[in-house]
Amino acid sequence: MEPYFFPALWEQRRICIARTLYEHHVHSVLEVGCGEGNVLSFLVSSGPNDEHPITRLCGIDINNAALDLAYERLQPNDDDKRDLRVDPLSIQLFHGDASVPVPDLSVDAVVCTEVIEHVDEQVGAPALTHAVLGGYNPLLAVFTTPNAEFNVNFPGLAYGTPDARFRDDDHKFEWTREQFRPWAESAAVKYGYTVEIRGIGLSMRNPIAGFDPYGGCTQMAVFTRNAVDSTTHSDVVTGSPPHLYASAEYPVFTQPQLNSIELQKLVRKFALDICNTQHAFQLDDLWDILEVKQQFKRCRALEKWLDTQTTYSASQTNGIYTIKT
């Protein structure tokens, strides 16, 4: 059996990217080189922190066919139309060169995952870096790219030999850690960011003899914009900017909150459904119920409401409530 990742490497990357975005409480995300929308579709679902929902997702790609697939994947489906979300979500897809910023497009975060290695190292990579960090100047930017050193663990790539090849025929280069870090640190200084380097894919199932992670199969740079950025970005941007290709809006629950009696009945119904034999239930389990979420919008609001109700008592264990009989 060939070596493989579990979870799959693509899934590990998406999880790491999503967690990073959620940790920084961003509300709007742009993916440059979004392709078929795999990462964007991963972000459509609500994040773990309902106080800071992502409400706008944007993508840029130069490939029309890929954008068509992305638009199809990102369209609200029948479940979205039936199970109305609490927070709005808008989708915007742009067609064009990702190294040319979209005029007046402002977002909290920009993601560039497995893209930079597909452009010319001497011209394309600096242009893409400038578009992301200098053009959009987001609060947060995330780049991922293959770690060339890890290729030694893929015998078919013949890493370190005259017959060595890249992981993908379209890759123009693949950086080692000693090449990736200076690029990231130089870009951070130039554009006014702090950067952290992380590795993704540190272990494999059924690895080759002498397996060494070399810092991970994928290397990730997380750029956080400094509070005060006095840097001037003098790079000249040439070429036509991307144009809007397609957009979509997800339907949202807009009905007014139930009156107090109806609200008490609704919460009690679901609390009884999920409680144990001691009539205790987890706040998180109650919050996971869509009808409850639609009424309270935020988990903190539900918790405050429960604390005011004489029919529920909070346990000393955080997040556990008991239904009084």
C-alpha positions in Angstrom: 0.0 0.0 0.0 1.3 3.5 -0.9 1.8 6.1 1.9 -1.3 8.2 2.5 -2.6 10.9 4.8 -5.5 10.5 7.2 -7.4 12.8 7.2 -6.6 13.5 3.5 -4.1 16.3 3.1 -6.7 18.5 1.3 -9.0 18.1 4.3 -6.2 19.0 6.8 -5.5 22.1 4.8 -9.1 23.3 4.8 -9.5 22.6 8.5 -6.3 24.5 9.3 -7.4 27.5 7.1 -10.9 27.5 8.6 -9.6 27.4 12.2 -7.2 30.2 11.5 -10.0 32.4 10.1 -12.3 31.5 13.0 -9.6 32.3 15.5 -9.2 35.8 14.1 -13.0 36.5 14.1 -13.1 37.5 10.4 -16.5 38.3 8.8 -15.4 38.5 5.2 -13.1 36.3 3.2 -11.6 36.5 -0.3 -9.9 33.4 -1.9 -7.5 34.3 -4.7 -7.3 31.4 -7.2 -10.5 29.9 -5.8 -10.8 27.3 -8.5 -13.9 25.2 -8.2 -14.8 26.7 -4.8 -13.7 23.8 -2.6 -12.3 26.0 0.2 -15.1 28.6 0.0 -17.8 25.9 0.2 -16.0 24.5 3.3 -16.6 28.0 4.9 -20.3 28.2 4.0 -21.3 26.3 7.1 -21.5 28.2 10.3 -18.3 28.4 12.3 -17.9 27.5 16.0 -18.3 31.1 17.2 -21.7 32.4 16.5 -20.7 35.9 17.8 -18.4 36.3 14.8 -20.1 34.7 11.7 -18.6 34.9 8.2 -21.2 36.8 6.2 -19.4 37.4 2.9 -17.3 35.0 0.8 -15.5 36.1 -2.4 -13.4 34.2 -4.9 -11.3 35.1 -7.9 -10.1 32.8 -10.7 -9.0 33.1 -14.3 -10.7 29.9 -15.4 -14.3 30.3 -16.5 -15.1 26.6 -16.2 -13.8 26.5 -12.7 -15.9 29.5 -11.7 -19.0 27.9 -13.2 -18.4 24.8 -11.0 -17.7 27.1 -8.0 -20.9 29.0 -8.6 -22.9 25.7 -8.8 -21.3 24.5 -5.6 -21.9 27.7 -3.7 -25.5 28.2 -4.7 -28.0 27.9 -1.8 -29.5 24.4 -2.0 -32.9 23.1 -1.0 -31.8 22.5 2.6 -30.5 26.1 2.8 -33.9 27.3 1.5 -35.8 25.2 4.0 -33.5 25.5 7.1 -33.0 29.3 7.1 -29.8 30.5 8.5 -29.6 33.1 11.3 -26.9 35.3 9.7 -26.8 36.6 6.1 -24.2 35.2 3.7 -23.4 36.7 0.3 -21.2 35.1 -2.4 -19.3 37.0 -5.0 -17.1 35.4 -7.7 -14.8 37.4 -9.9 -13.2 36.4 -13.2 -9.7 37.6 -14.0 -6.0 37.7 -13.0 -5.7 37.2 -9.2 -2.5 39.3 -9.2 -4.5 42.4 -10.0 -6.6 43.6 -7.1 -10.4 44.1 -7.5 -11.0 47.9 -7.1 -12.7 48.8 -3.9 -13.0 45.2 -2.7 -12.4 45.3 1.1 -12.3 42.1 3.1 -11.1 41.0 6.5 -9.1 38.0 5.3 -7.5 36.8 2.1 -6.7 33.1 1.4 -4.2 32.0 -1.2 -4.0 28.2 -0.9 -1.9 26.1 -3.3 -1.8 28.9 -5.9 1.5 30.7 -5.7 3.5 27.7 -7.0 1.5 27.9 -10.2 2.8 31.3 -11.2 6.3 32.4 -12.3 8.6 32.7 -9.3 10.4 35.8 -10.4 7.4 37.9 -11.7 4.1 36.1 -10.8 4.9 35.4 -7.2 5.8 39.0 -6.3 2.8 40.3 -8.1 0.5 37.9 -6.3 2.1 38.7 -3.0 1.6 42.4 -3.6 -2.0 42.0 -4.6 -2.9 40.1 -1.4 -0.8 42.0 1.1 -0.4 45.4 -0.6 -3.5 45.6 -2.7 -6.2 44.3 -0.3 -4.2 44.9 2.8 -6.4 42.6 4.9 -6.3 42.1 8.6 -5.3 38.5 8.0 -3.8 36.6 5.0 -3.1 32.9 4.7 -0.8 31.4 2.1 -0.2 27.6 1.7 2.2 26.0 -0.7 3.9 22.6 -1.0 7.1 21.9 1.1 9.6 20.7 -1.5 11.6 18.8 1.2 8.7 16.6 2.0 8.9 15.2 -1.6 11.6 12.8 -0.5 8.7 10.8 1.1 7.1 10.3 -2.4 9.5 7.9 -4.2 7.9 8.6 -7.5 9.0 12.3 -7.4 12.7 11.3 -7.3 13.5 14.3 -5.0 17.2 15.2 -4.9 18.0 13.5 -8.1 18.5 14.8 -11.7 15.1 13.2 -12.5 13.3 15.1 -9.7 9.9 16.5 -10.7 7.2 18.6 -9.0 4.0 17.3 -7.4 2.0 18.8 -10.3 3.0 19.3 -13.9 1.7 22.9 -13.7 3.9 23.9 -10.7 6.5 26.5 -11.8 8.5 26.0 -8.6 8.2 24.4 -5.1 9.9 26.0 -2.2 11.9 24.4 0.6 11.4 25.7 4.1 14.6 27.8 3.7 13.1 29.4 0.7 9.6 29.8 2.0 10.5 31.5 5.4 12.6 34.3 3.9 9.8 35.1 1.3 7.2 35.2 4.1 9.4 37.3 6.5 10.4 39.7 3.8 6.8 40.2 2.7 5.7 40.8 6.3 8.3 43.5 6.7 7.5 45.1 3.4 3.7 45.3 3.9 3.5 45.8 7.6 2.6 42.3 9.0 3.6 39.8 11.5 4.0 36.3 10.1 3.8 32.8 11.6 4.9 29.7 9.8 3.1 26.4 10.3 3.3 22.9 8.9 0.3 20.8 7.7 0.5 17.1 7.1 3.1 16.1 9.6 2.4 12.3 9.6 1.4 9.6 7.1 -0.2 6.2 7.2 2.0 3.4 5.9 5.0 5.7 5.5 8.2 4.8 3.7 11.2 3.5 5.6 13.0 6.5 7.2 10.0 8.8 6.9 10.8 12.4 8.0 8.0 15.1 8.0 10.5 17.9 7.2 8.1 20.4 8.7 5.0 19.1 7.0 3.9 18.3 3.5 2.3 21.7 3.2 3.7 24.9 4.6 1.4 27.7 5.7 2.2 31.4 6.4 -0.3 33.3 8.5 0.1 37.1 8.1 -1.5 39.3 10.8 -1.6 43.0 10.0 0.2 45.2 12.4 -1.8 47.7 14.3 0.1 50.6 12.8 1.2 50.2 9.2 3.3 53.1 8.0 4.7 51.2 5.0 4.2 52.6 1.6 3.6 50.1 -1.2 5.0 51.5 -4.4 4.7 48.4 -6.6 3.1 49.2 -10.0 0.1 47.0 -10.8 -0.6 46.4 -14.5 -3.3 44.6 -16.2 -7.1 44.6 -16.2 -8.7 44.0 -12.8 -11.1 41.0 -12.3 -14.8 41.6 -12.9 -17.8 40.3 -11.1 -18.7 37.0 -12.7 -21.6 35.7 -10.5 -23.2 36.4 -7.1 -25.6 34.7 -4.7 -27.4 35.5 -1.5 -28.4 32.9 1.1 -31.9 33.2 2.5 -32.1 34.2 6.1 -34.7 33.7 8.9 -36.4 37.1 9.3 -39.6 36.2 11.3 -40.1 38.1 14.6 -39.3 36.3 17.8 -42.2 34.3 19.4 -44.0 35.9 22.3 -42.9 34.8 25.8 -45.4 32.0 26.2 -44.7 30.5 22.8 -41.0 30.8 23.3 -41.2 29.0 26.7 -43.2 26.2 25.1 -40.8 25.8 22.2 -37.7 25.7 24.4 -39.2 23.3 26.9 -40.3 20.9 24.0 -36.8 20.6 22.7 -35.2 20.6 26.2 -37.3 17.6 27.1 -36.3 15.9 23.8 -32.6 16.1 24.6 -32.5 15.8 28.4 -31.3 12.7 30.2 -33.1 10.7 32.8 -32.2 13.3 35.4 -33.8 16.0 33.2 -30.4 17.6 32.5 -29.3 18.8 29.2 -26.3 20.5 27.6 -26.6 24.1 26.5 -24.7 23.3 23.3 -27.1 20.5 22.5 -30.1 22.9 22.8 -28.3 25.5 20.7 -27.7 23.0 17.9 -31.5 22.9 17.3 -32.3 25.2 14.4 -35.6 26.4 15.7 -34.0 27.5 18.9 -31.1 29.2 17.1 -33.5 31.1 14.9 -35.3 32.5 17.9 -32.2 33.6 19.9 -29.7 34.4 17.1 -26.8 34.0 19.6 -26.0 31.3 22.1 -25.2 33.9 24.7 -28.7 35.2 24.4 -30.1 31.7 24.9 -28.0 31.3 28.0 -29.1 34.6 29.5 -32.7 33.7 28.8 -32.4 30.3 30.5 -30.9 32.0 33.6 -34.0 34.2 33.9 -36.4 31.3 33.7 -37.6 29.7 37.0 -38.3 26.4 35.2 -34.5 25.8 34.6 -31.6 25.7 37.0 -27.9 26.0 36.0 -25.6 23.3 37.2 -22.2 24.0 38.8 -20.8 22.3 35.7 -20.6 24.9 33.0 -23.2 24.6 30.3 -25.5 22.0 31.9 -29.1 22.9 32.9 -31.8 20.9 34.7 -35.5 21.1 33.9 -37.4 21.7 37.1 -40.4 19.4 37.4 
